[in-house]
Amino acid sequence: MELSNNKIKNICNIKIEQITNNHWTINNIRTTNNTGRGSQIKKDIVVEINNNGCWNCISHFKDRQGYVLIWKTDKKYRLHRLILSKKLGRKLNDEEIVRHMCDNPQCCNPNHLLIGSPLDNYNDMVERERRVVAKGEDKSDNLTEKQVSEIYILALSGDSSQKEISKVYGLKRGIVESIVNNKAWVHVTKDINVEDCRLNTIINICEILMSNKKSFRKISRESGVNRETIRKIYSKQIYKDVTSNYIFAERK
Ligand SMILES: [Zn+2]
């Protein structure tokens, strides 16, 4: 990466500073001297600006829906919501939906974000469903591509058992099984990075380990990750790039 002279811009109240040709840090979304749970995480928020002008955050992890998560004071927030809130100069309430004009959940360019009404959201959903049906993929059941990805990720990240998943989605076990084993909907799941999903699980475990409320046994049962692995995460022997960001609670 080629370093250029530092350039600072203010775009819609968001202060960004150039670090390479297409990488910028976002400097006024959170301070790094917070007290509280997230205080030990002091990574800069780095975005990569692509040809569409999307600001893809590359420094932080994404949740299952593809939204970037940021610790601020003692809570986790979706970065794009923090950005829009800063742009508008007010807090967003939980009912307010933030829409991506670019259809890219990872993007946090304030110019690509809009407050949407529930009706907008409904229309977006209908549009997505329409596209799924138009592709002729929807046959024996009413699953959407989004649901299929969710099911795949849930199962492979060890977050939920296939039985639980089929219950939640009201599906026959066989359907979940064939999704997970790449026998159906492969066109949807083939690009899903299971490693990323596993990383999400590791992050969740790290977050749980920041308090000492749950036993390894319980964490293991809930996460589907075996106890020995959890012990190694706790002692930071594995997944060091993730675990080094955390300060775990002491255990008796
Ligand atoms: Zn965008």
py3Dmol code that shows the C-alpha trace and the ligand (Angstrom):
import py3Dmol

protein = """\
ATOM      1  CA  MET A   1       0.000   0.000   0.000  1.00  0.00           C
ATOM      2  CA  GLU A   2       1.370   3.322  -1.005  1.00  0.00           C
ATOM      3  CA  LEU A   3       1.248   6.017   1.599  1.00  0.00           C
ATOM      4  CA  SER A   4       0.296   9.486   0.562  1.00  0.00           C
ATOM      5  CA  ASN A   5       0.272  12.705   2.525  1.00  0.00           C
ATOM      6  CA  ASN A   6      -2.431  12.634   5.143  1.00  0.00           C
ATOM      7  CA  LYS A   7      -5.606  14.199   3.909  1.00  0.00           C
ATOM      8  CA  ILE A   8      -8.543  14.908   6.143  1.00  0.00           C
ATOM      9  CA  LYS A   9     -12.051  15.380   4.824  1.00  0.00           C
ATOM     10  CA  ASN A  10     -15.389  16.031   6.355  1.00  0.00           C
ATOM     11  CA  ILE A  11     -18.155  14.262   4.510  1.00  0.00           C
ATOM     12  CA  CYS A  12     -21.659  14.692   5.900  1.00  0.00           C
ATOM     13  CA  ASN A  13     -20.211  15.295   9.402  1.00  0.00           C
ATOM     14  CA  ILE A  14     -17.992  12.242   9.146  1.00  0.00           C
ATOM     15  CA  LYS A  15     -14.301  13.023   9.526  1.00  0.00           C
ATOM     16  CA  ILE A  16     -12.137  10.764   7.450  1.00  0.00           C
ATOM     17  CA  GLU A  17      -8.417  10.688   7.019  1.00  0.00           C
ATOM     18  CA  GLN A  18      -6.629   9.221   4.056  1.00  0.00           C
ATOM     19  CA  ILE A  19      -4.066   6.520   4.730  1.00  0.00           C
ATOM     20  CA  THR A  20      -3.543   5.072   1.250  1.00  0.00           C
ATOM     21  CA  ASN A  21      -4.990   5.714  -2.195  1.00  0.00           C
ATOM     22  CA  ASN A  22      -8.295   4.101  -1.363  1.00  0.00           C
ATOM     23  CA  HIS A  23      -8.136   3.529   2.376  1.00  0.00           C
ATOM     24  CA  TRP A  24      -9.372   5.987   4.944  1.00  0.00           C
ATOM     25  CA  THR A  25      -9.892   5.943   8.678  1.00  0.00           C
ATOM     26  CA  ILE A  26     -13.082   7.268  10.227  1.00  0.00           C
ATOM     27  CA  ASN A  27     -12.084   9.462  13.111  1.00  0.00           C
ATOM     28  CA  ASN A  28     -15.146  10.849  14.829  1.00  0.00           C
ATOM     29  CA  ILE A  29     -17.415   7.867  15.304  1.00  0.00           C
ATOM     30  CA  ARG A  30     -15.994   6.801  18.617  1.00  0.00           C
ATOM     31  CA  THR A  31     -13.144   7.798  20.830  1.00  0.00           C
ATOM     32  CA  THR A  32     -10.516   5.319  21.845  1.00  0.00           C
ATOM     33  CA  ASN A  33     -10.361   6.303  25.494  1.00  0.00           C
ATOM     34  CA  ASN A  34     -13.739   4.896  26.397  1.00  0.00           C
ATOM     35  CA  THR A  35     -14.325   3.335  29.700  1.00  0.00           C
ATOM     36  CA  GLY A  36     -16.432   0.254  29.845  1.00  0.00           C
ATOM     37  CA  ARG A  37     -16.623  -3.032  28.151  1.00  0.00           C
ATOM     38  CA  GLY A  38     -15.333  -2.109  24.737  1.00  0.00           C
ATOM     39  CA  SER A  39     -12.530   0.057  26.031  1.00  0.00           C
ATOM     40  CA  GLN A  40      -9.746  -2.352  25.264  1.00  0.00           C
ATOM     41  CA  ILE A  41     -10.569  -2.392  21.587  1.00  0.00           C
ATOM     42  CA  LYS A  42      -8.792   0.518  20.097  1.00  0.00           C
ATOM     43  CA  LYS A  43      -8.559  -0.412  16.469  1.00  0.00           C
ATOM     44  CA  ASP A  44      -9.027   2.353  13.946  1.00  0.00           C
ATOM     45  CA  ILE A  45     -12.099   2.097  11.788  1.00  0.00           C
ATOM     46  CA  VAL A  46     -10.674   1.613   8.312  1.00  0.00           C
ATOM     47  CA  VAL A  47     -12.711   1.743   5.132  1.00  0.00           C
ATOM     48  CA  GLU A  48     -11.763   0.832   1.613  1.00  0.00           C
ATOM     49  CA  ILE A  49     -13.488   2.935  -1.007  1.00  0.00           C
ATOM     50  CA  ASN A  50     -14.432   0.950  -4.073  1.00  0.00           C
ATOM     51  CA  ASN A  51     -15.412   1.965  -7.608  1.00  0.00           C
ATOM     52  CA  ASN A  52     -19.048   2.460  -6.597  1.00  0.00           C
ATOM     53  CA  GLY A  53     -17.937   4.883  -3.924  1.00  0.00           C
ATOM     54  CA  CYS A  54     -18.930   2.398  -1.239  1.00  0.00           C
ATOM     55  CA  TRP A  55     -17.003   2.654   1.995  1.00  0.00           C
ATOM     56  CA  ASN A  56     -16.362  -0.959   2.873  1.00  0.00           C
ATOM     57  CA  CYS A  57     -15.173  -1.277   6.423  1.00  0.00           C
ATOM     58  CA  ILE A  58     -12.295  -3.740   6.440  1.00  0.00           C
ATOM     59  CA  SER A  59     -11.104  -3.358  10.002  1.00  0.00           C
ATOM     60  CA  HIS A  60     -14.038  -4.825  11.859  1.00  0.00           C
ATOM     61  CA  PHE A  61     -16.120  -7.930  11.769  1.00  0.00           C
ATOM     62  CA  LYS A  62     -19.504  -8.284  10.201  1.00  0.00           C
ATOM     63  CA  ASP A  63     -22.585  -9.813  11.721  1.00  0.00           C
ATOM     64  CA  ARG A  64     -24.617 -12.496  10.042  1.00  0.00           C
ATOM     65  CA  GLN A  65     -26.504  -9.992   7.944  1.00  0.00           C
ATOM     66  CA  GLY A  66     -23.255  -8.543   6.648  1.00  0.00           C
ATOM     67  CA  TYR A  67     -23.375  -5.358   8.741  1.00  0.00           C
ATOM     68  CA  VAL A  68     -20.177  -4.158  10.361  1.00  0.00           C
ATOM     69  CA  LEU A  69     -20.172  -4.164  14.156  1.00  0.00           C
ATOM     70  CA  ILE A  70     -18.405  -1.557  16.270  1.00  0.00           C
ATOM     71  CA  TRP A  71     -17.987  -1.381  20.028  1.00  0.00           C
ATOM     72  CA  LYS A  72     -18.787   2.025  21.370  1.00  0.00           C
ATOM     73  CA  THR A  73     -18.670   2.669  25.089  1.00  0.00           C
ATOM     74  CA  ASP A  74     -20.165  -0.569  26.320  1.00  0.00           C
ATOM     75  CA  LYS A  75     -22.428  -1.543  23.480  1.00  0.00           C
ATOM     76  CA  LYS A  76     -22.114  -3.039  20.060  1.00  0.00           C
ATOM     77  CA  TYR A  77     -23.528  -1.008  17.217  1.00  0.00           C
ATOM     78  CA  ARG A  78     -23.901  -1.450  13.525  1.00  0.00           C
ATOM     79  CA  LEU A  79     -21.444   0.968  11.981  1.00  0.00           C
ATOM     80  CA  HIS A  80     -23.746   2.193   9.207  1.00  0.00           C
ATOM     81  CA  ARG A  81     -26.316   3.231  11.811  1.00  0.00           C
ATOM     82  CA  LEU A  82     -23.703   5.177  13.780  1.00  0.00           C
ATOM     83  CA  ILE A  83     -22.658   6.898  10.577  1.00  0.00           C
ATOM     84  CA  LEU A  84     -26.165   7.908   9.589  1.00  0.00           C
ATOM     85  CA  SER A  85     -26.837   9.101  13.116  1.00  0.00           C
ATOM     86  CA  LYS A  86     -23.723  11.298  12.933  1.00  0.00           C
ATOM     87  CA  LYS A  87     -24.725  12.589   9.519  1.00  0.00           C
ATOM     88  CA  LEU A  88     -28.202  13.532  10.732  1.00  0.00           C
ATOM     89  CA  GLY A  89     -26.893  14.859  14.041  1.00  0.00           C
ATOM     90  CA  ARG A  90     -29.378  12.881  16.104  1.00  0.00           C
ATOM     91  CA  LYS A  91     -29.897   9.453  17.560  1.00  0.00           C
ATOM     92  CA  LEU A  92     -31.790   6.871  15.573  1.00  0.00           C
ATOM     93  CA  ASN A  93     -34.531   5.075  17.370  1.00  0.00           C
ATOM     94  CA  ASP A  94     -34.758   1.322  17.139  1.00  0.00           C
ATOM     95  CA  GLU A  95     -37.763   1.383  14.844  1.00  0.00           C
ATOM     96  CA  GLU A  96     -35.958   3.457  12.248  1.00  0.00           C
ATOM     97  CA  ILE A  97     -34.625   1.426   9.421  1.00  0.00           C
ATOM     98  CA  VAL A  98     -31.463   2.435   7.628  1.00  0.00           C
ATOM     99  CA  ARG A  99     -31.462   1.660   3.940  1.00  0.00           C
ATOM    100  CA  HIS A 100     -28.465   1.144   1.739  1.00  0.00           C
ATOM    101  CA  MET A 101     -29.009   2.798  -1.619  1.00  0.00           C
ATOM    102  CA  CYS A 102     -26.129   0.672  -2.892  1.00  0.00           C
ATOM    103  CA  ASP A 103     -27.556  -2.621  -1.586  1.00  0.00           C
ATOM    104  CA  ASN A 104     -24.217  -3.299   0.086  1.00  0.00           C
ATOM    105  CA  PRO A 105     -24.634  -3.972   3.812  1.00  0.00           C
ATOM    106  CA  GLN A 106     -20.905  -3.554   4.448  1.00  0.00           C
ATOM    107  CA  CYS A 107     -20.951   0.014   3.115  1.00  0.00           C
ATOM    108  CA  CYS A 108     -21.003   2.974   5.475  1.00  0.00           C
ATOM    109  CA  ASN A 109     -20.697   5.871   3.054  1.00  0.00           C
ATOM    110  CA  PRO A 110     -23.096   8.443   4.545  1.00  0.00           C
ATOM    111  CA  ASN A 111     -24.191   9.379   1.051  1.00  0.00           C
ATOM    112  CA  HIS A 112     -25.367   5.827   0.424  1.00  0.00           C
ATOM    113  CA  LEU A 113     -27.482   5.674   3.572  1.00  0.00           C
ATOM    114  CA  LEU A 114     -31.055   6.780   4.028  1.00  0.00           C
ATOM    115  CA  ILE A 115     -33.641   6.528   6.734  1.00  0.00           C
ATOM    116  CA  GLY A 116     -36.356   4.260   5.463  1.00  0.00           C
ATOM    117  CA  SER A 117     -39.925   3.922   6.588  1.00  0.00           C
ATOM    118  CA  PRO A 118     -41.364   0.501   7.396  1.00  0.00           C
ATOM    119  CA  LEU A 119     -43.160   0.776   4.056  1.00  0.00           C
ATOM    120  CA  ASP A 120     -39.846   1.232   2.244  1.00  0.00           C
ATOM    121  CA  ASN A 121     -38.545  -1.783   4.013  1.00  0.00           C
ATOM    122  CA  TYR A 122     -41.605  -3.780   3.064  1.00  0.00           C
ATOM    123  CA  ASN A 123     -41.219  -2.726  -0.562  1.00  0.00           C
ATOM    124  CA  ASP A 124     -37.557  -3.686  -0.499  1.00  0.00           C
ATOM    125  CA  MET A 125     -38.533  -7.066   0.812  1.00  0.00           C
ATOM    126  CA  VAL A 126     -41.233  -7.567  -1.817  1.00  0.00           C
ATOM    127  CA  GLU A 127     -38.708  -6.558  -4.465  1.00  0.00           C
ATOM    128  CA  ARG A 128     -36.192  -9.087  -3.175  1.00  0.00           C
ATOM    129  CA  GLU A 129     -38.822 -11.827  -3.059  1.00  0.00           C
ATOM    130  CA  ARG A 130     -39.875 -10.924  -6.558  1.00  0.00           C
ATOM    131  CA  ARG A 131     -36.315 -11.319  -7.782  1.00  0.00           C
ATOM    132  CA  VAL A 132     -36.006 -14.699  -6.112  1.00  0.00           C
ATOM    133  CA  VAL A 133     -39.214 -15.938  -7.677  1.00  0.00           C
ATOM    134  CA  ALA A 134     -38.320 -14.457 -11.047  1.00  0.00           C
ATOM    135  CA  LYS A 135     -35.145 -16.516 -11.064  1.00  0.00           C
ATOM    136  CA  GLY A 136     -37.314 -19.614 -10.810  1.00  0.00           C
ATOM    137  CA  GLU A 137     -35.580 -20.910  -7.721  1.00  0.00           C
ATOM    138  CA  ASP A 138     -38.553 -21.012  -5.467  1.00  0.00           C
ATOM    139  CA  LYS A 139     -40.271 -24.357  -5.918  1.00  0.00           C
ATOM    140  CA  SER A 140     -41.408 -26.633  -3.180  1.00  0.00           C
ATOM    141  CA  ASP A 141     -41.222 -24.139  -0.365  1.00  0.00           C
ATOM    142  CA  ASN A 142     -41.242 -20.412   0.182  1.00  0.00           C
ATOM    143  CA  LEU A 143     -37.666 -19.993   1.245  1.00  0.00           C
ATOM    144  CA  THR A 144     -35.875 -16.884   0.111  1.00  0.00           C
ATOM    145  CA  GLU A 145     -32.189 -16.690  -0.710  1.00  0.00           C
ATOM    146  CA  LYS A 146     -31.658 -14.655   2.409  1.00  0.00           C
ATOM    147  CA  GLN A 147     -33.204 -17.332   4.584  1.00  0.00           C
ATOM    148  CA  VAL A 148     -31.181 -20.016   2.886  1.00  0.00           C
ATOM    149  CA  SER A 149     -27.957 -18.138   3.645  1.00  0.00           C
ATOM    150  CA  GLU A 150     -29.052 -17.631   7.229  1.00  0.00           C
ATOM    151  CA  ILE A 151     -29.793 -21.325   7.639  1.00  0.00           C
ATOM    152  CA  TYR A 152     -26.484 -22.329   6.121  1.00  0.00           C
ATOM    153  CA  ILE A 153     -24.508 -19.956   8.307  1.00  0.00           C
ATOM    154  CA  LEU A 154     -26.401 -20.827  11.462  1.00  0.00           C
ATOM    155  CA  ALA A 155     -25.814 -24.517  10.945  1.00  0.00           C
ATOM    156  CA  LEU A 156     -22.181 -24.350   9.886  1.00  0.00           C
ATOM    157  CA  SER A 157     -21.078 -21.838  12.455  1.00  0.00           C
ATOM    158  CA  GLY A 158     -22.321 -24.230  15.094  1.00  0.00           C
ATOM    159  CA  ASP A 159     -24.712 -21.672  16.501  1.00  0.00           C
ATOM    160  CA  SER A 160     -27.781 -23.860  16.244  1.00  0.00           C
ATOM    161  CA  SER A 161     -28.585 -27.469  15.605  1.00  0.00           C
ATOM    162  CA  GLN A 162     -30.367 -28.478  12.411  1.00  0.00           C
ATOM    163  CA  LYS A 163     -33.315 -29.509  14.508  1.00  0.00           C
ATOM    164  CA  GLU A 164     -33.587 -26.066  16.090  1.00  0.00           C
ATOM    165  CA  ILE A 165     -33.196 -24.394  12.736  1.00  0.00           C
ATOM    166  CA  SER A 166     -35.920 -26.425  11.089  1.00  0.00           C
ATOM    167  CA  LYS A 167     -38.206 -25.569  13.968  1.00  0.00           C
ATOM    168  CA  VAL A 168     -37.479 -21.858  13.778  1.00  0.00           C
ATOM    169  CA  TYR A 169     -37.994 -21.684  10.039  1.00  0.00           C
ATOM    170  CA  GLY A 170     -40.887 -24.138  10.025  1.00  0.00           C
ATOM    171  CA  LEU A 171     -39.136 -26.488   7.633  1.00  0.00           C
ATOM    172  CA  LYS A 172     -38.767 -30.198   7.325  1.00  0.00           C
ATOM    173  CA  ARG A 173     -35.449 -31.447   8.653  1.00  0.00           C
ATOM    174  CA  GLY A 174     -34.618 -32.813   5.197  1.00  0.00           C
ATOM    175  CA  ILE A 175     -34.656 -29.342   3.662  1.00  0.00           C
ATOM    176  CA  VAL A 176     -32.254 -27.941   6.222  1.00  0.00           C
ATOM    177  CA  GLU A 177     -30.076 -30.997   5.827  1.00  0.00           C
ATOM    178  CA  SER A 178     -29.862 -30.656   2.077  1.00  0.00           C
ATOM    179  CA  ILE A 179     -28.966 -26.965   2.358  1.00  0.00           C
ATOM    180  CA  VAL A 180     -26.234 -27.676   4.871  1.00  0.00           C
ATOM    181  CA  ASN A 181     -24.829 -30.571   2.873  1.00  0.00           C
ATOM    182  CA  ASN A 182     -24.740 -28.586  -0.365  1.00  0.00           C
ATOM    183  CA  LYS A 183     -27.411 -30.653  -2.042  1.00  0.00           C
ATOM    184  CA  ALA A 184     -29.830 -27.786  -2.604  1.00  0.00           C
ATOM    185  CA  TRP A 185     -29.590 -24.045  -3.036  1.00  0.00           C
ATOM    186  CA  VAL A 186     -25.900 -24.389  -3.823  1.00  0.00           C
ATOM    187  CA  HIS A 187     -26.075 -21.308  -6.054  1.00  0.00           C
ATOM    188  CA  VAL A 188     -26.862 -19.327  -2.903  1.00  0.00           C
ATOM    189  CA  THR A 189     -24.473 -20.955  -0.484  1.00  0.00           C
ATOM    190  CA  LYS A 190     -21.439 -21.542  -2.669  1.00  0.00           C
ATOM    191  CA  ASP A 191     -19.980 -18.093  -1.997  1.00  0.00           C
ATOM    192  CA  ILE A 192     -20.603 -18.107   1.722  1.00  0.00           C
ATOM    193  CA  ASN A 193     -17.363 -18.166   3.600  1.00  0.00           C
ATOM    194  CA  VAL A 194     -17.790 -20.590   6.438  1.00  0.00           C
ATOM    195  CA  GLU A 195     -14.485 -19.471   7.891  1.00  0.00           C
ATOM    196  CA  ASP A 196     -15.999 -16.013   8.347  1.00  0.00           C
ATOM    197  CA  CYS A 197     -18.982 -17.586  10.032  1.00  0.00           C
ATOM    198  CA  ARG A 198     -16.711 -19.498  12.337  1.00  0.00           C
ATOM    199  CA  LEU A 199     -14.912 -16.259  13.126  1.00  0.00           C
ATOM    200  CA  ASN A 200     -18.232 -14.798  14.171  1.00  0.00           C
ATOM    201  CA  THR A 201     -18.676 -17.699  16.534  1.00  0.00           C
ATOM    202  CA  ILE A 202     -15.192 -17.110  17.962  1.00  0.00           C
ATOM    203  CA  ILE A 203     -16.032 -13.445  18.479  1.00  0.00           C
ATOM    204  CA  ASN A 204     -19.239 -14.359  20.252  1.00  0.00           C
ATOM    205  CA  ILE A 205     -17.327 -16.716  22.515  1.00  0.00           C
ATOM    206  CA  CYS A 206     -14.739 -14.010  23.247  1.00  0.00           C
ATOM    207  CA  GLU A 207     -17.496 -11.627  24.187  1.00  0.00           C
ATOM    208  CA  ILE A 208     -19.004 -14.160  26.554  1.00  0.00           C
ATOM    209  CA  LEU A 209     -15.565 -14.807  28.078  1.00  0.00           C
ATOM    210  CA  MET A 210     -15.233 -11.123  28.964  1.00  0.00           C
ATOM    211  CA  SER A 211     -17.494 -11.907  31.873  1.00  0.00           C
ATOM    212  CA  ASN A 212     -17.173 -14.974  34.051  1.00  0.00           C
ATOM    213  CA  LYS A 213     -20.864 -15.674  34.298  1.00  0.00           C
ATOM    214  CA  LYS A 214     -20.912 -18.777  32.134  1.00  0.00           C
ATOM    215  CA  SER A 215     -18.983 -21.992  32.572  1.00  0.00           C
ATOM    216  CA  PHE A 216     -16.935 -23.412  29.707  1.00  0.00           C
ATOM    217  CA  ARG A 217     -19.398 -26.268  29.664  1.00  0.00           C
ATOM    218  CA  LYS A 218     -22.330 -23.921  29.171  1.00  0.00           C
ATOM    219  CA  ILE A 219     -20.549 -21.873  26.512  1.00  0.00           C
ATOM    220  CA  SER A 220     -19.660 -25.075  24.748  1.00  0.00           C
ATOM    221  CA  ARG A 221     -23.232 -26.292  24.786  1.00  0.00           C
ATOM    222  CA  GLU A 222     -24.583 -22.996  23.516  1.00  0.00           C
ATOM    223  CA  SER A 223     -21.986 -22.375  20.840  1.00  0.00           C
ATOM    224  CA  GLY A 224     -21.544 -25.923  19.595  1.00  0.00           C
ATOM    225  CA  VAL A 225     -17.777 -25.463  19.978  1.00  0.00           C
ATOM    226  CA  ASN A 226     -16.030 -28.088  22.071  1.00  0.00           C
ATOM    227  CA  ARG A 227     -14.802 -27.276  25.531  1.00  0.00           C
ATOM    228  CA  GLU A 228     -11.126 -27.775  24.798  1.00  0.00           C
ATOM    229  CA  THR A 229     -11.329 -25.190  22.010  1.00  0.00           C
ATOM    230  CA  ILE A 230     -13.023 -22.750  24.343  1.00  0.00           C
ATOM    231  CA  ARG A 231     -10.268 -23.303  26.894  1.00  0.00           C
ATOM    232  CA  LYS A 232      -7.673 -22.565  24.223  1.00  0.00           C
ATOM    233  CA  ILE A 233      -9.532 -19.432  23.161  1.00  0.00           C
ATOM    234  CA  TYR A 234      -9.584 -18.357  26.796  1.00  0.00           C
ATOM    235  CA  SER A 235      -5.842 -18.880  27.169  1.00  0.00           C
ATOM    236  CA  LYS A 236      -5.371 -17.145  23.780  1.00  0.00           C
ATOM    237  CA  GLN A 237      -3.499 -20.075  22.316  1.00  0.00           C
ATOM    238  CA  ILE A 238      -5.607 -20.015  19.169  1.00  0.00           C
ATOM    239  CA  TYR A 239      -7.294 -17.418  16.959  1.00  0.00           C
ATOM    240  CA  LYS A 240      -4.793 -14.926  18.333  1.00  0.00           C
ATOM    241  CA  ASP A 241      -5.729 -12.189  15.889  1.00  0.00           C
ATOM    242  CA  VAL A 242      -9.200 -12.205  17.423  1.00  0.00           C
ATOM    243  CA  THR A 243      -8.504 -13.161  21.011  1.00  0.00           C
ATOM    244  CA  SER A 244      -5.753 -10.567  21.477  1.00  0.00           C
ATOM    245  CA  ASN A 245      -8.426  -7.859  21.196  1.00  0.00           C
ATOM    246  CA  TYR A 246     -10.126  -9.061  24.344  1.00  0.00           C
ATOM    247  CA  ILE A 247      -9.517  -8.988  28.037  1.00  0.00           C
ATOM    248  CA  PHE A 248     -11.175 -12.028  29.514  1.00  0.00           C
ATOM    249  CA  ALA A 249     -12.602 -12.157  32.974  1.00  0.00           C
ATOM    250  CA  GLU A 250     -10.716 -14.142  35.571  1.00  0.00           C
ATOM    251  CA  ARG A 251     -12.062 -17.575  36.333  1.00  0.00           C
ATOM    252  CA  LYS A 252     -12.104 -19.413  39.594  1.00  0.00           C
TER     253      LYS A 252
END
"""
ligand_1 = """\
1
ZN
Zn -22.352 2.004 -0.719
"""
view = py3Dmol.view(width=600, height=400)
view.addModel(protein, "pdb")
view.setStyle({"model": 0}, {"cartoon": {"style": "trace"}})
view.addModel(ligand_1, "xyz")
view.setStyle({"model": 1}, {"stick": {}})
view.zoomTo()
view.show()
